[in-house]
Amino acid sequence: MKFRTLALPAAALALAAPALAAPQHLPPSPGIYTAAIFIVAATGPENSCEFVAVTGQSYNGIFYYPGPNKPDANLRIVSATDNGPNVYLHEFPKTPAANATSWTGAGLEGFEGDTPLMPMKFKATIRQLDASSFTMTLNVKVTVGSNVCRYGANVALARSAPVN
């Protein structure tokens, strides 16, 4: 049995090349995102950090994403205690540009209802999956008086409701 070799013209290969390229993901859409949060590292003097992040602990939360380059993004981490549920709030400054892979800045955090909230610094690495989901590796540093509290978390986010 003889096989034929099929030669494709260069123009046909050039037209096929875009289909072979890596897929481009759409940036996440504005909305309310359900957050699954896993603490990978936590340090700070015992009983000095308001949010007691524990390495290996998982939390649920809600992330409000207003869209790229917009203010007022926030993450609410919900935990249950003997005294009832607690909501810990992270307020972020302007969100990064669409398709950004990193986000750094200074914001505020504390238990919802507390005033004033404490200043925090953060750094996040973002991996966009599609228009409705993304992941973040989030590192936070909070200074409470002379105490420094740090924690790192892996966060998976899936859009549960759109916003205008």
HUCOR-V103108 format. One record per residue. PSI is psi in radians with two decimals (* if undefined). D_FIRST is the distance of its C-alpha to the first C-alpha in Angstrom with 2 decimals. Layout:
PSI;D_FIRST + PSI;D_FIRST
This chain:
2.33;0.00 + 2.39;3.77 + 2.50;6.68 + 2.52;10.01 + 2.24;13.17 + 2.13;15.92 + 2.22;19.35 + 2.38;22.36 + 2.66;25.68 + -0.64;28.38 + -0.67;30.54 + -0.70;28.06 + -0.68;27.95 + -0.67;31.74 + -0.53;32.19 + -0.38;30.06 + -0.77;31.99 + -0.56;35.07 + -0.39;33.09 + -0.21;31.82 + 2.78;35.39 + 2.49;37.44 + 2.49;39.30 + 2.19;42.93 + 2.53;45.39 + 2.56;48.40 + 2.72;51.71 + 2.52;53.66 + 2.66;55.78 + 2.49;59.55 + -3.06;60.61 + 2.20;61.83 + 2.36;59.36 + 2.35;59.48 + 2.28;59.44 + 2.12;58.39 + 2.23;60.06 + 2.11;59.54 + 2.06;62.02 + -0.38;60.28 + 2.49;63.44 + 2.27;67.14 + 2.67;70.08 + 2.70;73.75 + 2.43;77.16 + 2.37;77.67 + 0.32;79.30 + -0.18;79.28 + 2.25;76.23 + -0.83;76.73 + 1.92;73.11 + 1.48;72.55 + 2.32;68.83 + 2.21;67.65 + 2.28;64.53 + -0.11;61.99 + 2.50;63.76 + 2.52;61.97 + 2.77;63.69 + 2.72;63.03 + -3.13;64.02 + 2.34;63.85 + 2.17;62.93 + 2.06;64.17 + 1.91;61.96 + -0.11;63.58 + 3.02;60.65 + 2.53;59.97 + 0.66;63.01 + 2.63;65.51 + 3.02;68.40 + 0.28;69.28 + 2.52;66.14 + 2.65;67.21 + 2.21;65.92 + 2.10;67.92 + 2.21;67.29 + 2.29;68.63 + 2.63;69.85 + 2.38;71.90 + 3.08;74.94 + -0.48;77.88 + 0.16;79.79 + -3.07;77.20 + 2.61;74.32 + 2.52;74.29 + 2.06;72.53 + 2.21;71.94 + 2.35;71.43 + 2.09;69.62 + 2.16;70.41 + 2.65;68.10 + -2.85;68.85 + 2.34;66.66 + 2.81;63.01 + 2.97;60.39 + 2.78;58.40 + 2.46;55.33 + 0.23;52.27 + 2.62;54.55 + -0.08;53.41 + 2.77;56.94 + 2.13;60.42 + 2.75;63.66 + -2.89;67.29 + 2.46;70.53 + -2.70;71.48 + 2.66;73.69 + 2.76;73.32 + 3.03;75.51 + 2.38;76.22 + 2.29;76.28 + -0.35;79.91 + 2.45;81.01 + 2.38;82.68 + 2.82;82.12 + 2.78;78.46 + 2.52;77.61 + 2.49;75.81 + 2.71;72.29 + 2.52;69.73 + 2.76;66.05 + 2.29;62.63 + 2.46;59.46 + 2.24;55.78 + 2.38;54.01 + 1.92;50.42 + 2.23;49.77 + -0.80;47.29 + -2.97;47.72 + -0.19;50.59 + 0.04;52.03 + 2.61;51.67 + 2.92;52.02 + 2.72;53.02 + 2.46;55.76 + 1.97;56.78 + 2.22;60.53 + 2.23;63.13 + 2.45;66.79 + 2.21;69.99 + 2.33;73.39 + 2.12;76.74 + 1.76;79.53 + -2.13;82.71 + 0.00;81.97 + 2.42;79.08 + 2.18;75.46 + 2.34;72.93 + 2.55;69.18 + 2.66;66.24 + 2.49;62.53 + 2.56;60.47 + 2.25;56.95 + 2.20;57.21 + 2.29;54.66 + 2.30;55.65 + 2.24;54.52 + 2.25;56.24 + -0.30;58.26 + 2.39;60.29 + 2.83;60.17 + 2.73;63.22 + *;64.33
